[in-house]
């Protein structure tokens, strides 16, 4: 995407916080997918799986990495901050969204214990 032509200032802060919230929800899961699928990819080589199986996990790992990058760029551009967690909300909806994102990241972090 042509990020250099994207102008977040066309949106109000409430709109920017709401859009970034959506990308933050997606990023909770998209950020955990690349290492999980990468581990599966490595396992396919260790177990000498067939080429189509290895290519499948490579493809999914690459796709999930693209999702993670998209989420991160959208959040960074909209909020002018590295993440919603590090962002200081400017509106009431932004404050509620940040609180929910913090909960989602905490809850999403529990997946690693199972992984």
Secondary structure, DSSP 4 states (H G I P E B T S, - for coil): --GGG--GGGS-HHHHHHHHHHHHHHHHHHHHHHHHHHHHHHHHHHTT--HHHHHHHHHHHHHHHHHHHHHHHHHHHHHTSS-TTT---SSHHHHHHHHHHHHHHHHHHTHHHH-
